[in-house]
């Protein structure tokens, strides 16, 4: 099932759902003729769309709004914070082409700080499915919940069949004694392949799909920290405010310093635009590059310990 098919099926079952877009119909091309007046395109006016969605939510509707992730989270931020967040309204924000998925676009069109921005709003839930299969399994629960939510929409086909979604829980694919990969969104598949490469080197490698970033599965992070000597956070997001920050907060909250954390993220820079494969190669996020970066870190760590002794 695709995102559009799921949304169509859900909207036809629940008349409270209003589908909205700020002139971005890539995911919902067939909805206007199916939903009629329950489909609203406001044009390139993300602030207006969010304000209208808040008004509809106050009247018992469940607006599911669509826009390019950078413009939804940044241009309309005040409206999301004030109109939706403060009131705690069930507006569902669908951010299109977040992170590396905006591959051909420059800094103005790159949403690589969206997780940090959205999780800073009290009461706002934040999600990032790994692929289309993960999205279809997660979204019914997200749309049915009473809280506002931001979702990094990912309609890419994956190679992995995901477990059913349990609200607020991560998907623990595997546990590892040497290291655990913590990842969300589009990079899950690359992390999955990197795990295979690392296991061939004789390493015991865990993998956790951090599909729910707020609420976050603290138990899964703590368990990984206690069971592995290295945690690796992998994300197409700035290092500040994303998964690396979330993990640091959780470990500090639980007074844990039992595992080292290696962040693989965009460290204080926007990525150079290009074809998706080129972006992944340049920024070091192909499966081979991820595995190589981790191996180099482990070799350096081992050598540094030998040197100290």
C-alpha positions in Angstrom: 0.0 0.0 0.0 1.2 3.5 -0.8 1.0 6.7 1.2 -1.8 8.0 -1.0 -3.7 4.8 -0.9 -3.5 4.7 2.9 -4.6 8.3 3.2 -7.5 7.8 0.8 -8.7 4.7 2.7 -8.4 6.5 6.0 -10.2 9.7 4.9 -13.0 7.7 3.3 -13.6 6.0 6.6 -13.4 9.1 8.8 -15.2 12.3 7.6 -13.3 14.4 10.1 -10.1 14.2 8.0 -9.3 17.1 5.8 -6.4 16.8 3.4 -4.5 20.0 2.8 -1.5 21.1 0.8 0.5 24.2 0.1 0.6 23.6 -3.7 2.6 20.3 -3.2 0.5 17.5 -4.6 3.2 14.9 -5.3 1.9 12.5 -2.6 -1.8 13.3 -3.0 -2.5 13.8 -6.7 -5.7 11.7 -6.8 -7.3 13.1 -3.6 -9.0 16.2 -5.0 -11.4 14.2 -7.2 -12.0 11.6 -4.4 -12.5 14.0 -1.4 -13.9 17.0 -3.1 -14.4 19.8 -0.6 -12.4 17.9 2.0 -9.3 18.5 -0.1 -7.9 22.1 0.2 -4.9 23.6 -1.7 -4.0 27.0 -0.3 -1.3 27.7 -2.8 2.3 28.5 -1.8 1.1 29.8 1.6 2.4 27.5 4.3 1.5 29.9 7.1 -2.1 30.3 5.9 -2.5 26.5 5.5 -1.4 25.9 9.1 -3.6 28.6 10.4 -6.6 27.2 8.5 -5.7 23.7 9.8 -5.8 25.0 13.3 -9.2 26.5 12.8 -10.5 23.3 11.3 -9.1 21.3 14.2 -10.9 23.6 16.7 -14.1 22.5 14.9 -13.5 18.8 15.3 -11.6 18.1 12.1 -8.3 16.3 11.7 -6.3 18.2 9.1 -3.4 16.3 7.5 -1.3 19.0 5.8 1.4 18.6 3.2 4.3 20.8 2.2 8.0 20.7 1.4 9.6 20.0 4.8 11.9 23.1 5.0 9.0 25.5 4.3 6.6 23.6 6.5 8.9 23.6 9.5 10.6 26.9 9.1 8.4 29.3 7.1 5.3 28.3 9.1 7.1 27.7 12.4 5.4 30.4 14.4 2.0 29.3 13.2 2.8 25.7 14.1 4.1 26.7 17.5 1.4 29.2 18.4 -1.8 28.1 16.6 -1.2 24.3 16.8 1.3 23.7 19.6 0.0 25.9 22.3 -3.5 24.7 21.8 -2.5 21.1 21.4 -4.5 20.6 18.3 -4.5 17.3 16.3 -3.0 18.8 13.2 -0.8 16.3 11.4 2.2 17.8 9.5 3.6 15.8 6.6 7.0 17.1 5.6 7.9 16.1 2.0 11.5 15.5 0.8 13.3 16.0 4.2 17.0 15.5 4.7 19.0 13.9 1.9 15.8 13.3 0.0 15.9 16.9 -1.2 19.1 15.8 -3.0 19.1 18.2 -5.9 18.3 21.3 -3.8 20.5 23.8 -2.2 20.5 25.0 1.4 17.3 27.0 1.2 15.4 23.8 0.3 17.2 21.4 2.7 15.3 20.3 5.8 18.2 19.2 7.9 17.2 20.9 11.1 13.5 20.0 11.1 13.7 17.4 13.8 15.4 19.8 16.2 12.8 22.6 15.4 9.7 20.4 15.7 10.7 18.5 18.8 11.3 21.8 20.6 7.6 22.5 20.6 5.9 21.3 23.7 3.4 18.6 23.0 4.5 18.1 19.4 5.2 14.5 18.4 7.9 13.8 15.9 8.3 10.7 13.7 10.5 9.6 10.8 9.6 6.2 9.2 12.3 4.2 7.5 10.5 3.7 4.2 7.0 3.3 2.7 6.3 0.0 4.5 7.3 1.6 7.8 5.2 4.7 7.0 2.0 2.6 6.2 2.5 0.8 9.5 3.0 3.9 11.6 0.7 6.5 10.2 -2.7 5.1 11.2 -1.7 5.4 14.9 -0.2 8.8 14.4 -3.2 10.2 12.6 -5.6 8.7 15.2 -3.8 10.2 18.2 -5.1 13.4 19.8 -1.7 15.2 19.7 -0.2 17.4 17.0 2.5 15.5 15.0 5.3 16.2 12.5 6.2 13.3 10.2 9.2 13.2 7.9 7.3 11.6 5.0 9.2 8.8 3.3 7.6 7.0 0.4 10.8 5.2 -0.8 10.6 1.5 -1.3 12.7 -0.4 1.2 14.2 -3.9 1.4 13.1 -4.7 4.9 9.7 -5.8 6.2 9.1 -3.8 9.4 7.5 -5.0 12.6 4.1 -3.5 13.5 4.3 -0.1 15.1 3.8 0.3 18.8 3.3 4.0 19.7 6.4 5.6 21.1 8.5 2.5 20.6 11.6 1.9 18.5 12.0 -1.1 16.3 14.8 -3.3 17.6 16.0 -5.2 14.5 19.0 -6.8 16.3 21.1 -6.4 19.4 24.9 -6.3 19.3 27.7 -6.5 21.9 30.3 -4.5 20.0 28.2 -1.7 18.7 24.6 -0.7 18.0 23.5 1.5 15.1 20.7 3.9 16.0 19.1 5.3 12.9 15.8 6.8 11.6 14.2 7.6 8.3 15.7 7.2 4.8 19.1 6.1 6.1 17.7 3.0 7.7 18.3 0.8 4.6 21.9 2.0 4.3 22.5 1.3 8.0 21.0 -2.2 7.5 23.5 -2.9 4.7 26.3 -1.4 6.7 25.5 -3.8 9.5 25.9 -6.7 7.2 29.3 -5.4 6.1 30.4 -4.9 9.7 29.2 -8.4 10.8 31.3 -9.9 8.0 34.3 -8.3 9.8 33.5 -10.4 12.8 31.7 -7.6 14.8 28.5 -8.1 16.8 26.3 -5.3 15.5 22.9 -4.2 16.8 20.4 -2.1 14.8 17.6 0.0 16.1 15.0 1.9 13.9 14.3 5.0 15.9 11.1 5.6 14.1 9.5 7.6 16.9 11.8 10.5 17.9 9.3 12.2 20.2 8.2 10.4 22.3 11.4 8.5 22.1 12.0 5.0 23.3 14.3 5.7 26.2 14.3 2.0 27.2 15.7 1.0 23.8 18.5 3.5 24.0 19.4 2.6 27.6 19.4 -1.1 26.8 21.6 -0.6 23.7 24.0 1.6 25.8 24.3 -1.1 28.5 24.7 -3.9 26.0 27.2 -2.4 23.5 30.5 -0.6 24.0 29.7 1.8 21.2 26.5 3.5 20.0 26.5 5.0 16.5 23.8 7.6 15.7 23.1 7.9 11.9 21.0 10.7 10.5 20.6 13.1 7.6 20.2 16.0 9.9 22.5 18.5 11.6 24.3 16.9 14.6 22.8 19.6 16.9 19.3 18.8 18.0 18.8 15.5 16.2 19.2 11.9 17.3 22.7 12.4 18.7 21.3 15.1 21.0 18.4 12.9 21.9 20.6 10.0 22.8 22.9 12.3 24.9 19.8 13.7 26.8 18.6 10.1 27.5 22.0 8.9 28.7 22.4 12.0 30.9 18.9 11.6 32.3 19.6 8.0 33.3 23.1 8.9 34.5 24.7 6.5 32.1 28.2 6.7 30.8 28.7 3.1 29.9 28.9 3.5 26.2 30.7 5.7 23.8 28.6 7.5 21.2 29.8 8.2 17.6 27.6 10.6 15.7 27.3 10.3 11.9 25.5 13.5 11.0 25.9 16.7 9.1 28.3 18.6 11.4 27.7 22.3 11.0 27.2 22.3 7.2 24.5 21.9 4.6 25.1 19.2 2.0 26.3 19.8 -1.5 23.3 19.2 -3.8 23.5 16.5 -6.5 21.9 13.2 -7.4 21.0 11.2 -4.3 23.8 8.7 -4.9 26.3 11.5 -5.2 25.1 13.2 -2.0 25.5 10.0 -0.1 28.9 9.4 -1.5 30.1 13.0 -0.9 28.8 13.1 2.7 29.9 9.6 3.6 26.5 7.9 4.1 26.6 5.0 1.6 26.6 1.6 3.3 30.3 1.1 2.6 31.1 4.6 3.8 29.1 4.1 7.0 30.9 0.8 7.7 34.3 2.3 6.9 33.8 5.3 9.2 32.8 3.0 12.1 35.8 0.7 11.5 38.2 3.6 11.4 36.8 4.9 14.7 37.1 1.4 16.3 40.7 1.1 15.1 41.6 4.5 16.4 39.9 3.8 19.7 41.7 0.4 20.0 45.1 2.0 19.1 44.5 4.9 21.5 43.9 2.5 24.4 47.0 0.5 23.5 49.0 3.7 23.4 47.7 4.8 26.8 48.6 1.4 28.4 
